[in-house]
Amino acid sequence: MPIVRNKLAKSIAPATVAAALILTTLGMAVPASAAAPTGEGARSLPGTHPEWATPQADAGAVDSAAPASARIYLAGRDASGLAALAKAVSDPNSAAYGRFLTSAQAQEQFGATPAQVKAVTDWVSGAGLSVSATTAHYVQVSGSTAAMAKAFGTDFRNYRTQDGTHRAPTRDAQLPASVSGAVLAVSGLADAIHTNASTATSVREAEQRANAAARLATPDKKAPATLPDVPTCSEDGYGSKTAKGAPEGYEKNEPFAPCSYLPSQLRKAYSVTDSKVSGKGARVAIIDAYGLSSMEQDASHFSSLHGDQPFKPGQYTEYVTPDKWTHQDECGGPAGWAGEEALDVEMVHGLAPDAQVVYVGGNSCYDEDLYDAMAKVVDNHLADIVSNSWGEIMHGTSGDIDPAVVAADNQIFQLGALTGIGFTFSSGDCGDSSPGAAATGVNCQADSNQAQADWPSASPWVTSVGGTALQLDNKAGRYGSEVSMGDKRSVLSADQKSWTPFPGNFYFGGGGGVSKDFAQPWYQQGVVPDSVSKTAADGTHSATPLRATPDIAMSGDLVAATLVGFTDNGAYSEGGYGGTSVSAPETAAMFANAIQSRGGRALGFANPALYDRAGSNAFNDVNDKSNHSKRGNVVDLGMVNNTLKVRLYQIGADYGLSASKGYDTATGLGSPGKNFFKSFALKK
């Protein structure tokens, strides 16, 4: 992305939607009465009645004949046993470490039984609902609101919210004893929509959004000779070219920002080149929404243009179903996700050029469609690592995330860990995701109501990937230093004598923070200090430690952008992108290289192994305070629509987050260091 986690130079992260039930009112609302199941074994489903559905917001009953749908996730056999065994096979200190099950073995031992599926289908059918789909993980049902009310023991009413009128159960859904043990969770009983957004942004796209938000007006006039009227950057590394003629900023003589990094530069910086690894023998899956029809050709063309090897025959595979794509208006459609997909594929291939790459496109950015893509990878064991550059806030003015999404996703992550598959997720591009960050950040969700860690990055069962601003050694082009990913932005004044505002406003930054929604996972014990883990991102204090994010970080800043190429509207072009959307596929590629170092043995869920290496030279410990390199960077986009666009960025300026010695909530354990791959090599 040019400057970029939704997408910096060329895209805004498309929104991902989390609700699956859409109840429409037809004619006059005739309420359907519902009686809650009673008796021993019956139970309620906490969170299915959302907090925003209050009596004060009541806007009337939903027509009993209105169509409705819901997804019933299956609990399977022995949920606690699944979590315990997933932990054991992932923990290097366990005797079961690396003894992964096959997908068939996992399904046989922990999947839903035929009796559970029959019990669920008999229950919903008896209430008048139809089963529209059944998988190893869920039963999809549809029917009238009256039938839904009968099945789940709750009425449905309309409620006024900040973004319109929405329908929801009047109380938490109830399960009868006959299916109480068979059901994990139910999604879609309320129709408020949460969306998953890409975490990649292109520089030019971010500029367009920022200018639209601020309504900046720059007079149409030719640039004076003081600053170049063509796009200009530092070709020979960070700060190698001074922006002569620019007004004084954070330093007296500000450098031009570095030219967008190539995969070959990143391989050299993160010791891939020196370690002679290429991801051979590993498989990386990439999940985004939709699909770019020219992806394989574009990635091969990009590689060839920049001196790297294109895909070999059969090295790239994709699973997309264009005839089933939906919600394109809400999600940005295939065009809105094209830059993200290209970034993800080209980063994995660029940093692990011999790894097999599998692209799996969700049919939309809604939670359920992205879940289906993840389940496809796990059920068919399509890869060893799964890269995901999307996410959403968990708490917002439009309500909290559906608890069913969290439960179902975690179950898939555990099944992945059990079968030797690890997931990486971008941590976000909005600092601590607070309303303050969202006020000026270009890749933020505006409806955030508190500082928080994003989902699925906050899951204890995934590798949360934060971002850094990478600075290369100007002489050798090797790793120089890193600071946390975070930018303040100022605009060159009309008279070109000052920056406005100065200091700049928060613009773009890596995500992270302590999640109040999850207890501290075992692998963070003894590494993440209580001073961090007992205070959630929103300031809530906890008596016990909580899950801290991210786990690891890599280059992703919008100023130190990464070059991406793809075909848009029939023409191939390249631009700089930034965001933790860059960092997540980079990290997935590093895990592929680690698998090669392990002689092809799967790494599985990587976090326990990562935290075992905390404080060692397997990581670069990113510390903003100890890094005294230049923090001001001039981005000269040249003449755009007869207007000179020049910006000043301060790097290492995230919102609510900063990198410090040891573990921190901006960069986690740090970035992969010079001995990262060596530390995974099998002992002879």
N, C-alpha and C positions, 0 to 999 in steps of 0.2 A: 504494500500500500504506500502511496506517497507519504504524507505524514500520517501516522495511524494508530484500538482493538475493535472497533466496528469496521473500519477500513479507512485508511487515511487518505491516500491519494485518490482512490477511485471509487470509494463506496461508503455508504452508511450501513451500519449493521442492520440487516433486515430484522423486523420484529418476529419473535417466536411466540406462538400462542399456546396457552396451557389449558384451556377448557375445551371439553369435547361435547358437552350437551348444549344444544340450542333449542330452546322451547319457544315456539311462536304462538302468539295469541290469535285465534281465529274466531272472529265474531264476538259475541258477548261472553264474558268470562263467567264460567259456571264452575265453582270450586268443587274439587273432589275431596271427599273426606277420607282420612286414612287412619287406621288403627295400628298402633305399634305392636309388633310381635312381643309376646310375653312368655314367661316360663323360664325354667332353668336352662342355661346355655345361650339364650338370646343376648345379643350385645349391640351397642351403638357404635357408630363410626365417627369418632371425634374429628371435628374440622369440616365435615360435610355441610354443616350449617355455617356459612361465612359470617364474620363479625359485622360486615356492612349490612346484613339483612336484619335491621332493627325494626321494632314496631313503629318508631317515629318515621322511618323511611318507607313504610308500607304503601304501595301504590295499587293494591287490589289483587284479587285472585287471578291465577292463570286458568285459562279455559281448560276444562277437563279433557277436551278432545284434541288439544294442541299436541303436535308430535314432539317426542322427546327421545333421547338416546343416552346411553351411559356405557362405560367400560368397567367390567368387574374383574379385577386382577385376582388371580388364584394364589392362595398361600402355599400350595404344594406340601410336601412332607417335611416336617422337622426344620422349621425356619431357624431355630437356634443352633441346630446341628450344622446347617449350611454356613452360618456365620463363623462358627468355631472352626470348621474344616478349611474354609477360605482363608482364615487367619493363619492356620497351621502351615498350609502349603506355601504361604507368602512370606513367612517369617524365617530368615536365615538361622535363627537360634532354635528352630524347631526341628525335631527328628523327621517330620513330614515335609520339610522344605523341598519344593520343586517336584513333589510327587503328585502331579496334576492328574485329574480325571479327564476322560474323554467327554465330549458333549453328551453322548449316549449314556455314559455311566452317571453323569451328573443328573440327567433327566430321570434315570431309573431310581436314583437314590433320593433325590430331593424334589423332583417335579410333581405336578398335580397328578393324582390317581384318577383312573376312569370313574371311580365311584364319586370323587369330589366334583368332577365335571358334570356327571349326571345329576347330582344333588342340586347344583347351581341351575342347570338348565330346567330341571323339573320345577324348581321354585319360581323362576321368572316366568316360565310358561304358564304355571298355575295362576299367576297374577295377571295374565293377559298380555305379556310382553313377548316379542319375537326375538330369537337368536339370529343375529345377522352375520356373526363370525365367531369362530372358536380357534384359538391357538394353544400352544403349550403353556401360555402365560395368562391368557384372559379369555373372557366371554363377552362379546359385544352384543348389547341388547337395544331394542328400539320398540316404540309403541306410543300409546297415548299418555298424556300426563296423568290421567286417572289410573292407568295400569302401573305407572311408575310410582305413584303415591301408594297404591296398594302393596307393591312389592317392598318398598322401603319404609313403610310406616310413617310417612310424613306428608303434609300438604305442601303445595308449591304456591308461592305468591310472587308478585312483582315488587321490586324495591327501587327507590330512587337512589342513584349514586352520582358521583361527580362526572362520570362519563356516560350518563344516560340511565335508562331504566333496565334493570336486569332481574332475572328470575332465579329463585333459590328455594331450597327446602326451608320450611318454617322451624325445623329443629334438625338435629343430627339424624342421619339415616339409621334405621334399625335393621338388624339381621336376625332372622329366626334361628332357632337352635339347629335346625337341619343343615344349615350352611355356615354357621358361625365359624367353624374351624377350617372351612374350605376357602374363605374369602380373605385376601390380604388387604384390599382397599377398593374403593369405587371412585372413579373420576367422572366428571361431566354432570353432576347433579345441580350445579350452579352454572350459569352461562357467562359469568364475567371472564374476560379473555386476558390471559397473560401471554406475552410473546417472547420467544428466544431470539436474540439478536446476534448477528455476526460480531466478532470482536476485531474486525479488520477495518482499516480506513486508509484511503489514499490521501496524499498531501493535498492535491487539488480539490478533492471532494470535501475534505475537512474545512478547507478554506471557504468553499462555497457555503457550507452550512454555517460556519462562524459568521461570515459576512451577512448572511440572511438574518441570523438571529440578532446581530448587533445593528443591522441596517446601516452599515458603514457606507459612506459616500466618498469616493475619491475622484477628484476632478480629472477629466480627460485631458491629459497634456503629456507631451513627449518628455521622457526622462532626461534630466541633464546628464552630463558626462561623468558625474561623480560615481554613479552606480551602474552596473551593466544592465542593458535593456534586453538581454537574452538570459535564459536560466543559467545560473552560475553556482557551482559547488566546489568543494575542496576535493580534487581528484586523488591526491596522494596521502589521504588519511585525515584523521580528525584535526581540524584547525590548520591545515597546511597552506591555506590561502586566506589572506586577510581581506576583509571587506573595506577596502579603502574608499573613503568618501561617505561611509555610514556614520551617523551620529554616535557619540559615546553611549554605551549601554551598560551591561553588567561588568564589563571590563573596558579599558580604554580603547583597545583595538580589537574589535570583535572579528572572529573568523567566519568565513562562509561555512555553513553546515556541510558535512561530508556528502559526497555523491552516494546515491543509494547503493548499499552493499550487494555484492554478488555472492552466490553460494560458495564459490571458490574462496572468497575472502573469509566467509564464516567458517568454512572447513579448516582453514589455516588458523584462525583465531581460537577455535575451540579444540585444537589438537587432533582433529580428525585426520588431517594430512600426515602429521608426524606419527600418528599411531597406526597408519596404514590399514584403516578399517573403512568399509564401504557398505555395511549393512547386509552383506552377502549371507543368505540363508534365513533372513528374517522377513516377515510380512507385516506391513503397516496398512491399516484401514483408515480411511478418512471419511468422516460423516459431516455433511452439510445438507441444506435443503436443495431440491431440484438437481439440475445437472447441466453442464456446459458441453454441447455436442462436439466441440473441437478440442476438448481438454487434452487428450493424448498427443494430438498433433501440435498443439500450442506448447505443451511442456517440452516436447522433443525439439521443437523449433527454438524455444528459449535456451535450452541447454546447448544446442549446436552454435547459436549465435555467440555464446559466452565461453566457448572452449570446453564444454563438458559433454559427456556422452548422452545421446538421446536414449529413450526407452528401447530396450531390446524387444524383439517379438515375444509376446506373451508376458512381459514384465508388468504391464499395466492392465488392470481389469476394472470394469465398472458395472454397477447394478443400479439402473434407473428405470423408472416406469412412468414416462411422460403422459401416458393415457390416464394415469391416476393422480396427477398433480392437482392440487386444490389450494384454496386460500391465497392465491397469488397476489391479489390486491393488498391484503394485510401483510404479507411476507416480503413483498418486493419482487416476487417472481424470479424466474431463472436469471434474468439480467441483473437483478439486485444482488444475487449470490455469486455471480460469475467471478468477480474479483477475489472473493473469499476462497472459492474452490481452487482457482488458479494458484493463489498464494500457498494454500495448504499442500497441493500436489507438488508444486515446484520446490517448496522448502524441504519436504520429505525426500524427494528425488535428488535435490541438490546436495543435501548433507549425508544421505545414505544412498549413493547412486546405484548400488547393486541390489537394494532391497526390493522385494515385490510390493507393488502399490495397488491397493484395492479401494476404489471409490464407491461409497454407498450413499445414494441421494435419498433423503427423506422426501415424502410426497408433499410436505409443506414445512413451515417452521413451527408448527404447533407441537406441543410436547408429545402428543400421542404418535405423531408421524416420525419424529426423531427417535422416540422410544422403539418403534418398529424397526428402524434402521439399526439401532444398537442390538436389538434382540436377534436380528438376522445375522449379524457378525458373530455373536456368541453361539447361537444355536448351530450354525454351520461351520464354526471355527475358521472364519475367513482370514484371520490375522492373529498376530502375537501382540500387537499394540494398536490401539484405536485413538486417533487424534481428533479432537473436537474443539472447534474455535467458535463456540456460541454459548450463550447462557442468558440468565435473567435474574432480576432481583427476587428475593424471597418475601419481602415485606414492602407494601406500597399503599398509596392512597386508594387504589382500586381493590385492595384486599391482599391477603397473604397467598402464597403459592398453595396450590391444591395439595393437601397431605398425601393424596394417592400418587401424585407424580413423584414425590420424594420416596415413598415406600417402594413403588414399582421400579424406579431407577436404581435404588440401592440393591434391590434383589438381583437385577441384571448385572450390576457391578460385582456382586459377590459371586454369581455364577461365572462371570468372566475370570475373576481371580482363581476360582476353584479349577478352571480348565486352562490356566496359564495365559490369560489375556489381561493386559493392563490398559487402563484408560487414562489419557491426558486430557485436561480441560483448561481452556484459557480462564484466567482469574478475573478478567474484565479490563476495561479501559477508562474507568471513572474513579480512580483512587479508592477512597473508602465507600463509594457509592452513596454518599450522603446527599441530602438536598442542597447543601452548600456546594459540593462538587458539581452537581447536576445543573446548578444555576448558570455556569459558564462552560462546562465541559461539553465537547462536541460528540462524544460517544457515550452519553449517559442516558439512563431512563428517567425521564422527567418526573414520573410519579413516585419516585423513591421518597419514603417518609422517615428514614433513619439511616445512619451509617451501618453498613452490613457487608458480609461476605456473600458473593453471588452463588447461585445454583446453576449447574451441578458441581462447580468448583469446590463448594463447601463440603461435599460428601466425604466422609472419612474413608471411602473406598475408591477414590480416584487420586491421581497426581495432579494437584493444582499448580498451574504454571504462571508465574508472574513475569514481569518484563524488566529489562534494563536498557540503558543507553550505552552501547558498546563503543569504546574508543580504541582504534587500532594504533599500534606502534607505527609512526610515520615512516621510519626507515625500513623496517623489515616487513611491515604489514601484518605482524603477528598481534596477539592479544596485548593490549596496552593497559586498559583499566575499564571499569564499569561503574556507573552510578545507577540509582533506582530510576525507573522509567516514569517520568513526569515532567510536564512542560508548562511554563507560563508563556503567554504570547502577547506581543505588542505589535502595533502597526506603524509603519513609517508615516509620519505626518505629511500633510499636503505640501508643506514647504521643504520637506526632506531634512529638517534640522533636529527632529526629536522623535521619540517613540511614544505612542499613545495606546493604552495607558502605560505608565511606568511607575513601579514594577508592573509586569503584565498580569493578566488574569489567568487563573487555571484554565487549561485548554484540553489536556490529554494526559492520561497517566495509567500506570499499571494498577490492577486491582489487588485486593487482599484484605486481611483483617481477621479478627477472631469472631467465629460464628456462635451466637447464643443458642443456636438450634441443635447443636451436637456436642456430646461429651468428647473430651480429648481421647483420640485413638491411642492404642497401646504403643505404637511406634514413635509417638512424639514425647512420651514420658522420659524425663531426664535430659531432653534436648531443648524443648521449648520451655523457658522459665515460667514460673508461676506469675511473675510480674507482667508477663504477656498473656498467658493463657487464662487467667482468672478475671480478665476484664474484656467484655465483648466490645465489638466495634462501636456500638451505640452508647458505651459507657456503663452498661449494666455490669455489676460486680457479681461474681459467682463464687460460691464456697468451694467448688471443685473445678479443676481445669477443663477448658473447652477446646474445641477443634480450631486450630490456627491455620490460616492460609496466607500465601501459597506455600508449596513444598520446595519448589526449585524455580529458577528464573533463567531466561535467556534474552538475547537481543530482541528488541521489539519497539523501541522508541520511534516516534514519528519523525523526529529530527534526524536521527541516525537510521534512516529508513532502509527498506529492503526492496530491491528491484523485482518486479513481477511483470510477466507478459501474457496477454491472452487476446482472443479475437472478440471484438465488440462491434455489433452492427456491420459485420462483414469485413472489418479491418483489424489487423493485428497491431497492437501498440504496447508500449511498456511504460511503467510509472512506478514511483516509490510508494510503498505501503508500510504502515506501522500498526502496532497493537499487540496485545498478547495473542492475537490470532497468528502473528508471526512466531511467537515464542512456543506455542503448543506444538505445532508440527515440527519445529526445530528439535524440541525435546523428544518427540516421538522418534525422530530420526536418530538421535543420540542413543536412545534405548535400543533401536535396531542395531546400531554399531556395537553396543554393549553385548547384545546377543551373539554377534559374530565373535567377540572377544571371549565369550563363554563356550565357544566351540559349537554354536548353533542351539544351545539349550535355552529354552524359553525363560524369560525373566519374570513373566507374570505381573502381578501387582507390585510395582517397584518401590513403593514408599518405605516398607520396612528395611529394604536393602539400602535405600538412600539415607535414612536416618542412622543406620549403623555406621555410615561413613561421615557423619557430621563432624566438622572441625578438622577433617583431614585434607590433604592436598588433592583429593578427588574433586574438591570444589574451590572456586574462587569466592572468597568471602567478600561480598559487596558491602562497602562501608562508605556512605556519603561523606561523613565527617573527615575521614582520612584521605579522601581523594580531593586534591587541590587543583585539578585540571580546570581548564576554562569551562565556564558554565553558560556563557552567552554564545549564541549561534545565529547568524544571519541567513535567512532563507530567501533567496532571490528567484522568484518565479518568472522574471522577465515581464515583457509587455503582454497583458491579457486584456483583450477588448480595448486596446489603445490606452491602457492604464498600467503603470508600473506597479507590480505587486512585490513588495519587500516586507518581510516580517522579522522580528527579533524574538528568539525563544531562549528561555532559561531552562536548562535541563536539570535533572536531579531535583525537581520541584513538584513532587506528587502531592495530592490533596489528602491530608490526614495520615499519610504513610511516609516512612523514610527508611533507608537501609542503614543498619548499624552493625557493630561487631557481633558475630554469632548469628543465631536465628533472628529474623525480623519479618514483619508482616508486609514488607514491600518486595523482598526477594527470597524469602524462605531461607533455605540452607546456603543459597548462593547459586552461581552458575557452574556448569561442568568445568572442572579444572584440568590441568595437564596430565594428571594421573587417573582421570575418571575411567577410562577404558581399561587401563592396567589393573585397576582395583577390582574389575569384574572378571579378569582373565582367570581361567581355571589353573589351579596349581598342578604342576607336573610331578 
